[in-house]
Amino acid sequence: MLREGVKTVNSRSTAAPETVVGDGRWELVVRIAESSCFAKSARLRDFLLYVCRTALENHTGEISEQKIGQRVFHRPSDYNPNEDNIVRSHARLLRQKLEAYFAAEGASEPVILRIPKGGYVPEFVERPAVAEPTKPAPVQPARSDRLVAILAAAVALLSLTVALQSWLMMRTKPSASSGPSPKIAALWSQLFSEKFPTTIVIPDDTFAMLHEASGQPQTLESYLRRAAPDSPLQTLLPNFPVRRYTTYDGVTAALRIMQLAQGFPGRVVVRYARDIALRDLSPGNVILIGRPSSNLWTELFQPKLNFHIYFDDDRRHVVCKNTRPQPGEENEYVPQLQGTQFDAYSAVALVPNLNGGNVLVIRGSVGSSQEGAADFVTSETLLGRLAEKIGHLGARFPYFDVLLRTTTIDGMSQEPSMVAYRVLDGSGR
């Protein structure tokens, strides 16, 4: 039964409607709404409570973008969701809040609440039992504060990767009978096929950290020779160059793409950038994740790309260079921080592979923008906006290169927006 004395937050009641009193699912909703994740998010609480209450009362027809806009965000009855995306942007934040709850305060909840992408009707699914990951070996006392920071970051990254992989793998698999949506199929049918295998290449963040700490330019040639740059990190930790660290956003992107692949034919493998040889990439379909300093294989396709994302050793930050600016565009785009708002950039390109097949290059300046790029290529709605821009009406996307901006406000990433794009010819130019 629902516990007595249910408290209210931000003057919004979480008291149960009579029709759902005693329903364990509503009690879960109350616990989530009263958690610290939602303590400062009154609008998201209202959103959560509305869709869950309506669903549990079996009025799912009332859970639409139009209805949510009217009843949660007080939009007029004739407002146009295509012009006002307040519901979509808050839905994205709500999904992030739910993920944060079930990863922390709700880690022991036997049932998980989700708001699937592409809709707003909540789902309540049982959490499968997952074996606990092996604990890492004790770390020896560090020789300096800097070494402690490096080791702590590495262990944290590995732990996050294991936890995230377990969480994603236990999610419900998409129905094979439903099939991919039109814009998803228009892009991903060119990357998953029975003719070629698909290789997802995740970033080599060890190399990226060595490179950025050294201030020395690196090339694919030196990377293939396994020539680690002379970096202060090696002085602090001599074996650091042989370690295999990747990024949280790189892993999440790869796992999302693997889930997407279940709706297409063909074989898919995930490889670490350092384990790849040229013969593994061509011919074939390839998905490269990470900016050039963490995935040097993007260098092979750099001549085909208009938007180049790289680490500027002189300015010590990541820059997106626009090689052939069009009217109204900037020559370069750099991350901007204004108060609690942070703007970062990423780019996504579909280009032909060297000897058959296609390549999708997903490159971001920071984690939030890399995540935004992954959102873009796995969203029917966002891909639909690109299709409208380039006038694409066919069953397959043409080759393209698109620049994206991801805005983070108070630590919460917003939906990525297109800044500029290029339609490339058959050679990828």
N, C-alpha and C positions, 0 to 999 in steps of 0.2 A: 504494500500500500504506500501511497505518497506520504512522506513524513509530514508531521504537523508543523505549523509555524513556517510555511514556505516563505522565504523573504523575497523582497522585491529589490531590483537594481535599476537605477536610473528611472525610478517611478514607473517601471513597466512590470506588471504582475506576471508571475509564472504559475499562478494558481491553475489547477487542472480544470478544463471544461468537464461537465458532468459525464459526457460520453466517453471520456478517456480516463476517468478515475480508476486507479488500480492497474492501469496499463504500464507494464515495465518500460515500454518504449518512451512514454511521456516522462517517466521518472528519469530516464537517461537524458532526455532533452533538458529537463530542469537542472540536472547536475552540470550539464555543459553550459547552459545559460548563466549559471551562478559561479562558474569557474573564473579564475584570474584571467584566462584568455579573452573573456568577453567583458571584463570589469569596466574597461574604458571604451567599449564599442557598443553604444546604445542602439545605433541603427542596425548593426549586424545582429544583435540580440533580437530586435524586432523582426528582422528578416527570418532568422532561425525559428522563432516561436510561431510566426505566421504560417510558414510552409509546413512545419511539423504538425501544428494543431489542425490545419486544414486537411493534411494527408490522413492523419489518424481519425478524423471525422468522416473520411471517405468522400471528400469533396475535391478530388484532385483536379477537376475541371476548373477550379478557382485558382490553381497554381500556374499562372502564366506570367510572362513578362509584363503584360498590360495590367493585370490585376495586382501584381506585386508593386508595380510603380504607383498605382492609385492608393492601395491600402497601407503600404509600408512607407512610401516616400512622398505621399500626398500630392501626386501628380494629378492633373485634371483628367477627366474621362476620355478626352479626345487627344491626349498627348501621343506623340509619335516615337515609339522606342527606337526607330532607326536613326532619329536625330538626337535622342537623349538616351545615352547608354548607362544611366545610373544603376539600373538593375544588374546589367551584365558585369559592370566593374565591381559592384558590391558582392555579387555572387562569387567572383574570383577570390575576393578577400575572405568571404565566408568559408570557402573550401580550404584556404590556407589556415584559418583559425581552427577549423575542425581537425585538420591534420596535426596542428600543434597540440591540441588537447589530447588526442589519442596517442601522441608520442610522449606526453609528459604526465599530466594529472590523470588522464584517462587510460594510462598504459595497461591497467588491470581490468578495464571494462570488458565483459565477455561479448558485448555486442558493439559494433561500430556503426556510426551514423555517417552517411555520405550524401553529398549532393552531386550526382553524376554530371559531368560536362555535357552540354547540349540540352539541358533541361533544368528544372528547379524542384522536381518532386523528390523528396528525401528517400533514402533507402536505409533499412536497418539490416545489417548482415552479421552473422556470428563470426567472431574472431577465431580462426583455427589455432590450435595449439602449435607453438613454434619452439623448437629446442633452443636453449640459451646458447649464444655464441661462446666459443672458447675464450677465456680471459687472456689478455696479453701478458707476456712474461714481465716480471718486475723490471722497471727501468733503473739502471745504476745511477748513483748520484751524479749530477751534471757538473761540468767544470766551469760553467759560467751561466749567468742569467739568460744569455742569448741561446745557449744550447738547450736549456730547460724549455724555453719557448718553442724551439724547433721540434723537440721531441714531443712536447705536449700537443702541438698542432698536428703532428703526424699520427699519434695515437688516436686523437679525437677524430681525425679524418677517417681512419680505418674503422673505428667504431661506428661512425655515422653511416659509412658505406654498408657495413654488415647489417645494421638495423634497418636501413632504408631498403636494402634488397629483400630482407625478410618481409617487410611490410608490403612492398609492391607485389612480391610473388604470391602473397596470400589473397590478393584482391581477386574478385570474381572475373573470370575470363570473359571477353566479349563473345556474344553469340555468333557462331560461324554462319548461321542462316540469315542473320540480318544484313551482313555484308557492309563494306565501307560506304560512307556517304560520298556524294558526287565529287566534291572538291578534294577530299582526302584521296579518293581513287585516282583523280586526275593527276595528282602529284606522285603518290606512292606506288602506283602501278608501274611507274618508270624506274622504281628502285627495288622492287620485289618481283622476281620472275623465275620461272623454271629454267630459262635459258642460262642465266648467270647466278652464281651465289651472291649474297649480299654480306659485305663485311662492315661492321660498325667499329670504328677506331676511336677509342677513348683517349683523353689527354695524358701525356707524360708530364705530370706536374713537378716531378723531381727535376727534370731538365729545365723546366721553366723557372723554378726557384734558383737553380744554379746560374742560369743565364742572367736573370735580373739582378742577382747579387754581384755578379762579376762585372757587369757593364760592358761585356764583350759581345759583338754581333756574332750570331751563329747561323749556320747554313745547313741545309739537308745533307750536304756532303760530309760535313764534320759530324753530324748526328749519326750518319750511317757508319762512320768510323768509330763511333762510340767515344769520341774525343770530348770528354767533359771539360767545360770551361774552368779556368783557374779562378776559383771562387772562395771567399772567406768561409763559406759553409764547410768546405773540405777540411779546413784547419780545425774547426770546432768538432766536426764529425767526419773522420776520414772515409768511412764506408757509406756516406750519404749518397754519392753518385750511383751506387748499385741498388739503392732502394727503389721500390716501385710504388709511388704515390700518385693518385689521380685526384680529380676534383669532385666535390659533392654534386655540383650541377652537371658535370660530365656523366656521372653514374646515373643520375635521375633521367637525363635525356636519353641515354642508351636503353634503360629499362622501359621507358615510355615507348620508344620506337620498337622494342621487341614485342611489347604488348600489341602495338598496332600491326605488327607483321603477322599476327595470328589470322588476320582477315585476308591474307594474300598467299599465293603459292611461292615456292622456292625455299632455299636453305639460308639461314641467317646465323652468322657467328659474330662474337664480340672479341676484339683483339686490343691489346695494349699497344700504343704507338711504337714503343721500343721493340716490340716483337715482330714488326711487319717488315717484309722485304717487297721490292717493287713487283715481283712476280705474284705476290699475294693480292695485289690491287688491280692488276690489269691483265686480261680483260675481266670485267666483273662490275657489279654495282657496289658503290662504296658510300659510306656516310662518315664524314670526318667531323669530329667534335673538338672544339677548342681553337683558340687563336694560334697564329704561327709559332709563338715561342713555346707552346705546350703540345703542339701537333705539327711538326715540321713538314708532314706530308702535304699540307695545304700549299707549300711552296711549288709543287708540281703544277698547280692549277692557278697560281697567282696571275699569270699573264691573261687569263680569261676573265678575271674579276675586275670590276670597277671600284669596289669599296675594299680597301686594304686596312686591316686592323693589325696594329703592331705595337710593341713596347718601345717607346722613345727613350733611349738611354740618357740623353742629355736632359730632358724634362722630367724623367723618372715617372712617367705615367703612360697609360695606353691611349693611343690616338687612332682615330678612324680617318683615313685619307680618302678623299673623293678624287680619283685620278682624272676624271673628265667632267668637271662641274657643269651643270646646265643652269639656265637662268633661274635665279631664286635660291640656288643651292650654295652651301659653303664649300670651301676648299678642303676643310677638315672639321671633324667633330670630336670634341673631347668631353669627358665626363664633367658634369657641373653640379656643385653642391650649393644650394641656397636655403639656409635655415634647415628645416627638417626634410626638404625635398632634394632628392638626388636623381639626376638624369644620366643614364649610361646608354651606350650604343652597342648594337650587334648587327650582324649581317648574315643573310642566308642566300646561297646561290645553288642553282641546279645547272650543271655543266656536263658535257659529254666526257666520258673517260677516254684514256689515251688510245686503247685498242679494242673498244667495244664495251657497252654498258654505260651507265650514268653515275655521276657523283653529286652528292648533296654535301655542301660545305656549310657547317653551322659554327659561326665564330662570334664570340662575345668578348667585350672588354673586361667585364667583371662577372661575378656569379649571377647577379640579378638579371643582367642583360643576356647572359647565356641561357638562363631559364626562360626569359622572354622569347628568345629565338626558338627554343624547343616548343614553347606554347604556340607560337605562330605556325609552325609546320605541322602541328598535330591538331589544329583547330579548324573545323569546317567553316566557321564564321570568319576567322581571320584570313584563311586562304581565299574565301569568297571575296573579301575586300581587295585582295591582290588581283584576282581574276577580273573584277570590275575595273580596276585601274588600267590594266594592260589590255582590256577588251577581249579577254579570253572566254570563249563560249564553247570550246570543243571538249573532247573527252580526255585530252592530255595537255598539261601545261607546257608552254614553250620554255626554252632555257631562259633563266632570269637571274638577276642579282638584286636583292632588295636590302635597304638599310633601315634598321628599326631603332626606335627609342623606347627604353623602358624607364618609367618614372617610379621611384620608391618614395613614399611619404610615411614618415614615422616608422620606417622599417618594413612597411608593407608594399610589395610590388604591385603596380597597376598593370592593366592590360597593355601589351606593346602596341605602338603606333608606327605606321610607315612614314619615313622621312623622305625617301627617294627610292627609285627603282630603275632598272634597266632591263629591257628585253634583249637577249643575246641571240645571235644567229646560230646556225647549226654547228659552227665550230666553237661555240661558247663565247664569242666576242660580241 
